[in-house]
Amino acid sequence: MSSIVPVRFFFHILQTILIFQIVCSAYRPYTEFSTVLEHNDNVGYDTDVISFDRHVPPPVYPQGGEFAVGKIDLGGLEVFRAKFFKKIWETRSGGPNGLVASFYEPTHIPRGFHLLGHFCKLNNFKAVFSAVLVAKDTTRNLFDSALKIPIDYTLIWTSKGLDIGQNVDGYIWLPIAPVGYKAIGHIVTTSPKKPSLHKVMCVPSDLTDLTQVDERIWGSSNINLYTTKPRSTNGLSVPTGTFLALSGSNRHKLACLKMIKSDSTSSAQPNPQQIQAMIDAYAPLVYFHPNEEFFPASVEWFFENGAKLYQLGKDPSPVLKNGENLPNKGSVDDAYLDLPSDESEKDRVKKGSLPDASAYIHLKSALGGTFTDLAIWLYYPFNGGAKFQLGPFTIPLGKLGEHVGDWEHITLRIENYSGKLTQILLSQHAKGVWVDASEFEYINGTRPVVYASLHGHSHYNAPNKNTHWAAGELDSVDKQMLMDAFTKTYPRKSLFHWGFGLRDDNDKGGNVLDIAAKSYQVSANYNNSGYSMPPYWLDYTGRWGPKVSYDTTTEVMKAVQYLPRLVRKLALKVLNKLPDELFGEEGPEGPKMKSSWDGDEKQ
């Protein structure tokens, strides 16, 4: 009996301490921050707090739900996006083109949140991530907590003895996680002494997902640093912003986090009022080239102005206003749409109608419900012909590249922690390019400017002349021949554009589409968006234009006939290597039928 009393007394004390910690945690103000960088024998490099985030405050959102409250609950683990840092250590050389890399520890972290790993970026390059996640255990489980300290560290790499222009030596450590847990990031120090075990936390395996190497950040003797991305495509993976260090034969992996809440697709997603505030704040303005002839229109305008539906085994028929008579259960080649058969009407409808143009918005939960993607789709009745840039010579390709029906889109990626715009995906010729939000020009501080290319309508973040396909590279002999021929043909022309590939021209003309003024939400993949019924045409399974085959030889010969002889010979050689789809154009599939409709959009 006497031996039982101390045990009971011990558990009473333990229970009292646990309850006290819970109560203190519950009443601790969320705005109380820790800005202390623990030394761990690090040399104080730079005590200034720095941020790589775009310094524009998010819009003021209507209150409601868990959107834009600063933190997100993944299910037993709450995460906060830390955007402020203090420098730990930096190299002075060794990276691509001799660029240097710096390593940072997040600061301004709410109390109760813990470090998962350090941050690394090249000094002169935009970081792929501008923040790292820190985490807080919300399970209140004393024995199976959502965060545990590592049991040890492994030294992955040290700069000691290397000639990389450093003031002090740097050390990169890998936390060794307890059984059933995984490491999320590395720790960097300026001391050979192992970091404190309490410096970083590891996460239970069932709260993590696998990652894979993404972009290389920096490398030197026997070390390469990378960003990582989730390997899974289940939509539940949550990137953390930490870096991966691989040295020699050490091929360890780091994990990312995972959303496990049952309402993962809606808990931190914006509600209808917040979505409207998001659109009002961040909807792009799309500028068209001064020479553009083929503008967007609404789908309804296209239908009302003579669009024809062609189906296998049936006579052509007009399309009803909302597409009620479009097939929605066939294959892509069972039906197609076309312009009016009357030639004068055909030419008119080709040009679209900018005053009647609409933007169609599809909302998607992204990256485990920690981001919201607003995919903004634009419809053009017609896509104009292409150009090819051969060194200093611009070659119009006539009908090559023309087709009926053109769907283009712009995707805004907004983080759900505070509701800020972080990235924009620009569609470019059946693919997309993610561009950091800081690389756009803005109107009224928050409205990004997007440029639609002449005739092809690909999207860019700046006015320019871009080449996007080339059959290899020009050798030095060809380059010199082209320059000699250009100088001889145009002796007084000193300014020209040099490039090699299919060319997109972007410039700011007088025509602009204000997405915020006329946009409609047509779909969403989570429940509290307020979205109800899609338009009938969204489920149309056929093509938005007919298949058209051009006489390749005739079109290419027309394109090169005015070029100097040697240039013409080289042009014929190059143009005959153009992709087949440029010579046999067929109408595109609708937005919902494209692979980018669901899940994370790939570049």
Secondary structure, 3 states (H helix, E strand, C coil): CCCHHHHHHHHHHHHHHHHHHHHHHHHCCCCCEECCCCCCCCCCCEEEEEECCCCCCCCCCCCCCCCCCCEEECCCEEEEEECEEEEEEECCCCCHHHCCEEEEEEECEECCCEECCCEEEECCCCCCCCCEEEEEECCCCCCCCCCECCCEEEEEEECCCCCCCCCCCCEEEEEECCCCEECCCCEEECCCCCCCCCCCCEEEHHHEEEEEEEEEEEEECCEEEEEEEECCCCCCEECCCCEEEEECCECCCCEEEECCCCCCCCCCCCCHHHHHHHHHHHCCEEEECCCCCCCCECHHHHHHCCCEEEECCCCCEECCCCCCCCCCCCCCCCEEEECCCCHHHHHHHHCCCHHHCCEEEEEEEECCCCEEEEEEEEEEEEECCCEEEEECEEEECCCCCCEEEEEEEEEEEEECCCCCEEEEEEECCCCEEEEEHHHCCEECCCEEEEEECCCCCCEECCCEEEECCCCCCCCHHHHHHHHHHHHHHCCCCCCCCCEEEEEEEECCCCCEEEHHHCEEEEEECCHHHCCCCCCHHHHCCCECCCCEECCHHHHHHHHHCCCCHHHHHHHHHHHCCCCHHHHEECCCECHHHCCCCCCCCCC
